[in-house]
Amino acid sequence: MALKGDNVVVSGMKLERMLSMKGGKGEASYANNSQAQARHARSMLHLLEGTLDRMQLESPEAPFVVADLGCSCGSNTIYIIDVIIKHMTKRYEALGYEAPEFSAFFSDLPSNDFNTLFQLLPPLANYGGSMEECLAANGHRSYFAAGVPGSFYRRLFPARSIDVFHSAFSLHWLSQVPESVMDKRSTAYNKGRVFIHGANESTANAYRKQFQADLAGFLRSRSHEMKRGGSMFLVCLGRTSVDPTDQGGAGLLFGTHFQDAWADLVQEGLINGEKRDKFNIPVYAPSLQDFREVVEADGSFEINKLEVFSGGSPLVVNQPDDATEVGRALANSCRSVSGVLVDAHIGDRLSEELFARIERRATSHAKELLEQLQFFHIVASLSFA
């Protein structure tokens, strides 16, 4: 049973209906604040291509199908699909096979801004229906595209229908905040905080168990949907510390200036402490051990590679010496991924107040942020056993 009340992120179904990166093309939109994710993705292309190279290919009798899970609404997902399809086309050609037709599924929660995403898609080349001509057409898409709304913690596709699954910067988002974290009677109650960074051990363990339950559901679903011989490339926020209360870069993003800004609203009487305590960010940065335990317990996938990859800073600024730009970049980055949840919990007006305080706090700590805010990622290359 989900807890009752005005907490917007306890109920899994409520969260599934509203969670999304900030849509549109405004200053705080995900499309305009995902340059760091693009840079991190490009730095890991050799690992993605290594995953694709492990696939055993035969002369194609059906379309080659790629699914990007947690696609969001920017150009990063389109870039990755292009990389995968171009790489697989070269692999088929190197083996003397005619390249198959390709299909790409872009999947995210129903609240995702699919309209903005599809407006970014180049047109499908169509010259009499020949996919060979499609593949040769510059500036055009060489694959058929479709959107698939739904939670990747459940089934999304027919059995044995997908060749490659890709998911980047999404699996750290939980299906819900653990109920015990919102329960005043529980030792895991996260009073005074909006994230688990620096929280007590019970709170952190509740988040860890939620992450592992969610990842188990994700793997179980993919094991039904993937074709034999298929591969999966997964990237999510991770941490190097064995202590789950130390969330690394995610902790600095959500556990410092973001959390302090909530405290500002409480101290200024704009919201009460109970209202703040009913909000928690449903994010968990796992350790390698957290991740490995679930994959090995599931048993459906062979681990080709599982490592922590240094992703660098999530802040992209033109003038690092300009504290105002750094502060604005952090506030926009934070808002692009959490703004929808904040708006739903305290309304647009108070949300503006919150992010204004985040920007002021970040501006006054700009040098420290640029030096210390570093993300690490768990990178997993898996084959369908």
TORKOL-281181 format. One record per residue (C-alpha): residue in one letter; x, y, z. Coordinates in pm, whole numbers, padded with zeros to 5 digits, always signed. Each point is the difference from the previous one (the first is absolute). Example, Ala and Ser with C-alpha at 12.3 -4.5 7.8 and 13.67 -1.06 7.14 Angstrom:
TORKOL-281181
a+01230-00450+00780s+00137+00344-00066
***
This chain:
TORKOL-281181
m+00000+00000+00000a+00124+00347-00084l-00011+00254+00279k-00284+00249-00008g+00033+00376+00002d+00150+00261-00227n+00341-00162-00044v+00045-00014-00374v+00275-00260-00020v-00100-00283+00234s-00251-00171-00224g+00174-00176-00288m-00295+00064-00229k-00010+00371+00088l+00372+00031-00066e-00029-00190-00327r-00273+00237-00116m+00191+00319+00072l+00376-00066-00003s+00181+00141-00300m+00294+00212-00087k-00111+00359-00056g-00146+00017-00349g-00008+00270-00266k+00295+00210-00110g+00022+00262+00276e+00304+00102+00202a-00060-00267+00268s-00115-00273-00242y+00178-00332-00015a+00066+00054-00371n+00207+00308+00090n+00162-00147+00312s+00121-00341-00112q+00330+00099-00160a+00189-00170+00283q-00190-00324-00061a+00090+00029-00370r+00366+00044+00086h-00005-00293+00241a-00176-00220-00259r+00261+00081-00265s+00280-00089+00242m-00153-00347+00037l-00062-00074-00369h+00288-00248-00012l-00170-00202+00274l-00333+00008-00185e+00167-00110-00324g+00179-00278+00188t-00342-00125+00113l-00129+00005-00358d+00310-00182-00126r-00073-00297+00227m-00328-00075-00178q+00002-00306-00225l-00147+00098-00336e-00166-00211-00264s-00151+00093-00332p-00298+00212+00105e-00349-00133-00057a-00179+00266+00202p+00056+00364+00096f+00270+00076+00255v-00176+00163+00295v+00152+00246+00249a-00175+00141+00306d+00117+00300+00204l-00152-00010+00347g-00032+00332+00181c+00047+00191-00323s-00116+00337+00139c-00061+00282-00248g+00334+00131-00127s+00231-00082-00288n+00225-00235+00200t-00222-00302-00056i-00012+00065-00377y+00379+00023-00011i+00040-00334+00180i-00250-00178-00225d+00192+00130-00302v+00327-00130+00147i-00147-00345+00063i-00158-00034-00343k+00305+00126-00190h+00226-00234+00197m-00223-00302-00061t-00031+00086-00370k+00380-00008-00030r+00013-00332+00187y-00250-00162-00235e+00181+00134-00305a+00339-00118+00131l-00141-00354+00023g-00128+00020-00357y-00365+00024+00099e-00250+00246-00133a-00093+00239+00280p-00349-00062+00140e-00273+00253+00047f+00024+00171+00339s-00265+00097+00251a+00054+00222+00304f-00231+00032+00297f+00027+00310+00217s-00146-00082+00340d-00064+00206+00313l-00278+00067+00248p-00330+00128-00143s+00070+00349+00138n+00314+00032-00214d-00004+00278-00261f-00011-00227-00303n-00117+00290-00218t+00329+00188+00045l+00194-00323-00060f-00179-00087-00321q+00042+00353-00132l+00376-00058+00023l-00014-00320-00205p+00126+00040-00357p-00246-00114-00265l+00005-00361-00117a+00148-00023-00348n-00246-00165-00234y+00085-00057-00363g-00239-00264-00120g+00023-00190+00328s+00362-00118-00033m+00180-00008+00334e+00332-00015-00188e-00082+00344-00136c-00101+00109+00350l+00336-00104+00136a+00177+00200-00269a-00199+00319+00050n+00192+00264+00191g-00195+00210+00247h-00274-00258+00018r-00086-00271+00245s+00095-00355-00099y-00242-00172+00237f-00368-00019+00082a-00084+00173+00328a-00272-00035+00259g-00068+00121+00353v-00083-00244+00279p-00140+00160+00318g+00026-00196+00323s+00220-00092+00295f+00308-00207-00084y-00043-00178+00332r-00276-00199-00173r-00047-00164-00341l-00006+00239-00296f+00050-00220-00308p-00108-00337-00140a+00206-00305+00090r+00326-00051-00193s-00041+00319-00202i+00303+00219+00090d+00362-00044-00112v+00163+00279+00201f-00113+00186+00309h+00169+00327+00090s-00068+00205+00311a+00208+00294+00120f-00039+00226+00304s-00339-00144+00093l+00025-00311+00221h+00095+00203+00307w-00357+00135-00003l-00206-00223+00229s-00356-00112-00066q-00096+00167+00329v+00140+00140+00320p+00007-00290+00249e-00311+00021+00216s+00197-00035+00324v+00192+00318-00086m-00326+00196+00019d-00138-00179+00307k+00046+00194+00326r-00017-00326+00195s+00294-00152-00189t+00371+00024+00087a+00048+00073-00371y-00209+00320+00019n+00212+00264-00173k-00097+00295+00218g+00157+00333-00095r+00137-00126-00331v-00111-00034-00360f+00267-00252-00105i+00193-00288+00159h+00344+00161-00017g+00110+00024+00363a-00317-00172+00124n-00003-00281+00257e+00082-00361-00083s-00362-00116+00009t-00101+00262-00257a+00287-00091-00228n-00076-00372+00026a-00362+00066-00093y+00114+00181-00313r+00249-00276-00081k-00268-00270+00028q-00234+00204-00222f+00273+00039-00262q+00077-00371-00002a-00368-00095-00018d-00046+00239-00292l+00309-00124-00183a-00118-00360+00048g-00331+00093-00164f+00185+00173-00283l+00218-00305-00073r-00291-00243+00029s-00197+00200-00257r+00291+00029-00242s+00072-00374+00025h-00345-00064-00151e+00031+00266-00269m+00354-00053-00131k+00083-00225-00292r+00245-00282+00060g+00351+00133-00051g-00111+00355+00076s+00199+00255+00199m-00070+00276+00248f+00204+00310+00086l-00096+00178+00322v+00133+00318+00161c-00125+00152+00325l+00131+00224+00273g+00229-00192+00231r+00228+00053+00295t+00346-00111+00107s-00076-00009+00374v-00131-00317+00162d-00209+00223+00228p-00345+00053-00160t-00049+00323+00195d+00291+00144-00202q-00162+00055-00339g+00300+00172-00158g-00088+00243-00278a-00372-00067+00041g+00042+00092+00366l+00157+00333-00088l-00274+00071-00254f-00299-00086+00221g+00143-00019+00351t+00166+00339+00042h-00127+00321-00162f-00324-00164-00114q-00072-00126+00351d+00112+00327+00161a-00238+00192-00225w-00290-00207+00136a+00121+00089+00351d-00007+00367-00105l-00368-00029-00094v-00077-00157+00337q+00198+00257+00199e-00165+00286-00188g-00345-00141+00073l-00087-00058-00367i-00063-00369+00068n-00005-00203+00320g+00243-00276+00089e-00258-00273-00051k-00060+00114-00358r+00374-00017-00066d+00026-00344+00162k-00264-00138-00235f+00232+00060-00294n+00295-00227-00079i+00191-00035-00323p-00052-00357-00130v+00362-00048-00109y+00260-00254+00114a+00360-00017-00122p+00100-00366+00043s+00340-00152+00067l+00141-00268-00228q-00094-00259+00262d-00360+00126+00017f-00027-00043-00377r+00187-00330-00030e-00209-00172+00268v-00320+00057-00196v+00140-00107-00339e+00147-00319+00144a-00317-00082+00196d-00211+00041-00316g+00227-00231-00195s-00135+00085-00346f+00292+00214-00112e+00372-00056-00030i+00210+00290+00125n+00251+00102-00267k+00104+00317+00177l-00102+00167+00323e+00199+00297+00119v-00011+00346+00149f+00072+00266-00260s+00099+00357+00086g-00241+00232-00176g+00131+00336+00116s-00209+00299+00093p-00369+00033-00093l+00049+00376-00036v+00075+00141-00344v+00100+00368+00017n+00169+00229-00250q+00170+00217+00262p+00104-00203+00307d+00116+00320+00174d-00350+00148-00021a-00163-00106+00328t-00341+00118-00120e+00015-00228-00304v+00106-00295+00218g-00286+00063+00242r-00252+00026-00282a+00137-00317-00161l-00041-00200+00319a-00352+00129+00061n-00102-00075-00360s+00160-00344+00012c-00182-00080+00321r-00327+00139-00131s+00022-00187-00330v-00010-00336+00180s-00202+00073+00315g-00209+00305-00089v-00310-00195-00100l-00011-00171+00340v+00066+00321+00191d-00274+00184-00193a-00247-00277+00077h+00083+00004+00371i+00010+00371+00086g-00139+00176-00307d+00159+00223-00262r+00040+00311+00217l+00184-00171+00285s+00197-00204-00252e+00131+00327-00145e+00100+00107+00352l+00179-00330+00062f+00208+00003-00317a+00084+00369+00047r+00150-00093+00337i+00188-00291-00152e+00148+00238-00257r+00106+00250+00268r+00157-00268+00216a+00180-00157-00295t+00127+00339-00117s+00159+00062+00339h+00170-00343-00015a+00086+00000-00371k+00372-00077+00029e-00065-00283+00243l-00269-00146-00227l+00223-00005-00307e+00275-00172+00198q-00211-00256+00186l-00310-00080-00206q+00104-00314-00185f-00227-00281-00117f+00086-00368-00018h-00200-00248-00204i-00063-00371+00021v+00055-00141-00350a-00135-00348-00072s+00041-00200-00321l-00226-00307+00014s-00075-00285-00239f-00313-00208+00004a+00118-00336+00137
***
